[in-house]
């Protein structure tokens, strides 16, 4: 980069990152689009395409010395049997005429003879893979899908190596036959431990997650929305399922309220007030949320706005709205079952994922090997922990009897402990919220507990912890209000009005 600065005649603001997510470690460099004077940085296209690579080649040669012909020949020979798109393949694609390659004429030059031999041996390998055909001695046709097929195989090999590497870093060994690579969102939910996560694309919009599943398989799932997995660390327990394609409750409500194919917000408001089912009583905000949904569907050409007070709704409104969402939402649906690692859950004082597993008493989805076996063993140790703490007893028939409302008791116990610890640092009294209570105050942050993620809501004289939901994140530092109901909260955003969810 110092050489690039010299070539461009300006200091550069840049960062670089080493990538090991393929078989060939490489570096990405990001350069800010301003020069040292604050003007737009303009770089010649030829320098970007070729100049930087040539400079890198020169510097590498100075550092390591030139590549000898013997070394180059050895590297090319090693590519003959590789299941990926190689330099030999690239050369043959460039030399082929309408995918046909004529190698009948043997050159007298030793280097050309060597290159011809490389091609013939590589073509024999490709023929076995069904990617090349010999029509006559030394006359070959390259398969139409040769390049994409080889690139897919190369990527598959890189994925397998990455999965091995991630498992090894955690001291785990898994049979490669149990590796499952998903081309898109899994068709059935996968639960397991995160052993690796990294960027799928270079823009950083999507993540790949490797999950050591309770089903005894190791899963590789890409195309996951990075924002959805921000709280999942290595060791966290997650569930990854199909993309969310279910119809929205708001769409069903719109279709129900519409009369004669026309939706009227005023009519919806009257009906909502009559039924009195809107959490927090914000009827205007409730109807406004449906109008905003209709505005989004209008831009998609699904509904028509007659005027400010009427919307035309088609007969197949719900199915078209669901199809619209499915087309936009191609990400796998990921849910964090526990941010805590399995070992941390065994002795935790909160309501953990292991406790929820204990309550179901169904272990049919837990494989007798791999992470499934580890979960079985952890459940047994968690059960013994509850017996030691007096939260469970052994029954006469050999079963286990748990304290009534165990999950709620554990959750309240942990909240009380964490709240007390936070009160000492905040110099503000802590008060636990009771069920059915309306909590209001300023949303100042979040805290991750064994029982889940909680929002910190502060008032001038005290603060409390209430269950977190994604809808509240954008309200950090603002006034919020919500009703605590059975371990969850119906949030009402803003003091006066907002969207109740």
Secondary structure, 3 states (H helix, E strand, C coil): CHHHHHHHCCCCCEEEEEECCCCCCEEEEEECCECCCCCECCCCHHHHHHHHHHHHHHHHHHHHCCCCHHHHHHHHHHCCCCCCCCHHHHHHHHHCECCEEECCCCCCCHHHHHHHHHHHHHHHHHHHCCCEEEEECCEEEECCCHHHHHHHHHHHHHHHHHHHHHHHHCCCCCCHHHEEEECCCCCCCEEEEEEEEEECCCCCCEEEEEEEECCCCEEEEEEEEHHHHCCCCCCCEEEEECCCCCCCHHHHHHHHHCECCEECHHHHHHHHHHHCCCHHHCHHHHHHHHHHHHHHHHHCCCCEEEECCEEECCCCHHHHHHHHHHHHCCCCEEEEEECCCHHHHHCCCCCCHHHHHHHHCCCCCCCCCHHHHHHHHHHHHHHHHHHHHCCEEECCCCCEEECCCHHHHHHHHHHHHHHHHHHHHHCCCECCCCCCCEEEEEEEEEEEECCEEEEEEECCCCEEEEECCHHHHHHCCCEEEEEEECCEEEEEECCCCCCEC
